[in-house]
Each structure stands twice: as structure tokens, then as C-alpha cells.
Amino acid sequence: MALLLILLVATCGLGWVLCLYAGWFWPWLCLPLFLLAAPLLFSLLRGESDARRQRRACVVVLGDVGRSPRMQYHALSLAAHGYSVSFVGYAGTKPHTDVLKNHRITIVPIAELMSIKVGPRILQYIMKVIFQVAQLSYVLLKIDVPSFVLLQNPPGLPSVAVTWFICLLRGSKLIIDWHNYGYTIMSLTLGKCHPVVQIAKWYEKLCGRLSDCNLCVTDAMKEDLQSNWNIKATTLYDKPFSVFKETPLEVQHKLFMKLANEYSPFKAREPEDPVFERTAFTELDTSSGDVAYTSSHPALLLSSTSWTEDEDFSILLKALIEYEKLVVSGQKLPSLVCVITGKGPLKDYYGKQIEQLQLKHVQFCTPWLEAEDYPVLLGSADLGVCLHRSSSGLDLPMKVVDMFGCCLPVCAIYFNCIHELVRHEENGLIFRDACELTNQLKMLFSEFPNADSKLQQFRNYLRQTYQVRWHKNWDQTVLPLLNQLLHRS
């Protein structure tokens, strides 16, 4: 019904303007129809009164819901405060169990249009945008009228303009959560001067000003939005969710046993023993039920990624090649199991490079983990490595936030605002190239697994430092903004 009324209003309005311009008389007969249909349309789209929809919200990400942890956390925080949440996004990866089980959250899937391979590339992109506009408009009109829509950017083309227009029609407020800039991500593959990148920048800057409220991930981005885009935003730092914590040894063993069924680096190095159930890292005494680390177990190094252009994994591979040489030369260093989790376009590219290395003391594993297994693995690792370089230099890697939540020390590559998260020599280390990373790996693992090592000192610091969790941070930062926004309306 809503779509029919939209077509009626658009047809009558456009026909009236065009025919009036041509000097015809009958357009005046269309004017009453237009004036009659428009109020009906706005009445229908706006739905119930404000009082009856105060506790309805919509969270939108034009991407995979399961791979959008920050937006999942938004949905959970809103649900915790009594909001009925429509969570709109691609139904690809399975979301976290807490999201699926929450009766206040309804996932509203939208179909992801795979690449069109007919016609010029620019035409393919235009067709994809048109499809997204039509589908997102339909979904946002179909759901119950929300008090506000919380939209992730990027991707903002075409979601910002579409969402703003639907919010205007339905009387909802628009909140944009700025994770990064879409045009800077596009520039990684197209180049900064490409016409499409320049159009995307203009669009993002123009449409970004249409929101009623803005959130962003760093103070650096907050300042940039204000000074260069004239957009006022509130910084909401990513904080670890409650599931990110150190993993008990018994739980580690269960996960390692599960992974050993699929991935050889987790399989036991020692011969089978009927008394012990072993992995490469742990062993369970079946007679007593006690779990312990195996003698001379390898160190577990972990990195998570989306396998995109803003993460250069050749740096890590070069560092591990040099690490191998150090072990071969006789330096007292443990063997490594390097686990790189995630999905993305460059996974096959780096996978082929990893296969060609044939290292003896460094083994690689590139699994895709279920949402429930990922925090368990983080809490079991010895060191995290982050290769995320922000395309804008203004966002922070959420993977490091999760690692810190698990008290996992981190080596992170340098970029402009990484100091807002990783403080060198305090809660982790910052490196600039493969050589520097190699030296850090040598230093951190030189006394492994000694309790007095530098690696353990970083872990102890993270244990002793109180870390605000997501829900508390959200309650302190976002909830007052929502109350003010709804009060103004």
C-alpha cells in the first residue's frame, strides 16, 4: 500500500509539473489527486503516534550482519533498554548467539547482489546501486515505524541518502555511526584522484550532514568531521564485549581438540597415549581430568583480518621468515603456530604465498571461526598482531580492542591515531616495518613461557588495568544522546 501511494504521488506530481510546463489545462485536474494522496502517504508512512513508537529502533548496515560486531553490540544495548530492534543487513555470516536469541531483536535480511558481469564496469556499479536503493527502500518502508534509524557508514553509498529520505517520510530520526570514510576505502583500489572516488567523497560529505546525530570511533575522526565536513559527532570508542576474556585451560583444550580435527597445526606432536588426550598445546589426563600445557608447546600467535587492501600481510610473512632464520641459527625461541582468522577478497592471494614458504618452525592456519569460538581462541593466544592501517588514518582496529579484552598483548602497525588505543611499551608494541616486527617477536618470545618475560609483563598490565566493557560505555555515551534526541522530537 505504501509503495502504491508513493507511485501515485510521484506520478501525479511529476505529470502535473511537466504538463503544466507544456501549457496544458488538464494538469490542474491532477492537482487535487496529488494534494489528496500526499497527506494519506505521509500519514501511512509515519504510522503510529510518537508515544506508541518510543521504544522501536532500526539498526542498518549495508553489509554482512554477522561481520558487523559493533552494530550487533548496538542492537544488544538497545534491546537491553527495552527497544524492539529491527536489524537490517545482509544475511551472510551467522551473527552472535546473543543477537539470535534476543527476543527484542528481529533480523530483517536484504539480499546481496553479486557482481554484474555484463556491460561496462561503471554501468555494473550503477545497476548495483539502483538495486540497493530499491531493496533498502522497500525494507525500511515495510518495518514498523522506528523512533530512529542507526546507520553504519561506510558503506554509505547509497544507504545514507536512502535512509535519510525514508526517515523524512516516516518521521524517524537518523543517526550515523562513522566507522571510517567510504571514499578512502575506495581509493585503495581506484586511487585518490579517480572520478568515482571524488564523487563518493562529495556524496559522503553532503549526505553526512543530513543526519540528526552522529557517532564516530575516535577523537581524531571527531575533529576531522567537525573541521573539514562541518559535522558534529560524539566519540564512542569500541570496547570489548563481555565474551572477550581470558580462556580457562580446560576450555582451551576443548577448542584445540575441535580445531585439531580440521587443522594440522593443532594436532599433537607426540605419539598417541591411551592415558592422555593431546593437542599441540595441551594435554588432558583422562584418569584425573587435569589439563596442562604440553612440554615444549609452541607459542600461539594470532591475527584477525578482513583480507583487504588496508592490511599488508607481507609484513608479517617477512617477519616470520626472519624469525625462522633466528630459530635455525640456534637462538632459544619457541616454534610458532600463526593463526590468521577472517574472510575477504585477498585471502587466496596471501594463501598462495603462505603455501610457498615451507617453514619448519612456523606453521600457518587460516580458519574461519564461529562467533562463539573466536573469543575463546583470542583468550588462548600468546600474542596478537594487528596489520590494520586505516585508509583514512582516523579509525581504530576493533580486533585490538577484543584482544585487550582477553588480556592478550598486541604488536600493532603504526598509523596516525593508533596511539588512542595502543600505547607503546605500556599495553603493547607499535612497529613500522617487518624488521621492527621481527625484533619485537624475538624480544617477546626469547624467554617463552617464562612468567617474568616481557610478554607476561604486558599481559599482567592488561589484567590489572580496569577495562570498561561495551554496555557500560554505551550507557554512558549513547543513551543520553538518544534521550535528548527523542525529547527534542
PyMOL commands that set and color helices and strands:
alter all, ss='L'
color gray80, all
select helices_A, chain A and resi 2-22+27-46+50-52+65-67+69-80+97-101+121-142+159-170+182-190+195-208+219-229+249-260+264-266+314-328+347-357+373-378+398-405+418-420+434-445+454-464+470-488
alter helices_A, ss='H'
color red, helices_A
select strands_A, chain A and resi 56-64+84-90+105-110+148-153+173-178+213-216+234-235+276-278+282-285+291-293+299-304+336-341+362-365+383-386+410-413+428-431
alter strands_A, ss='S'
color yellow, strands_A
deselect
rebuild
show_as cartoon
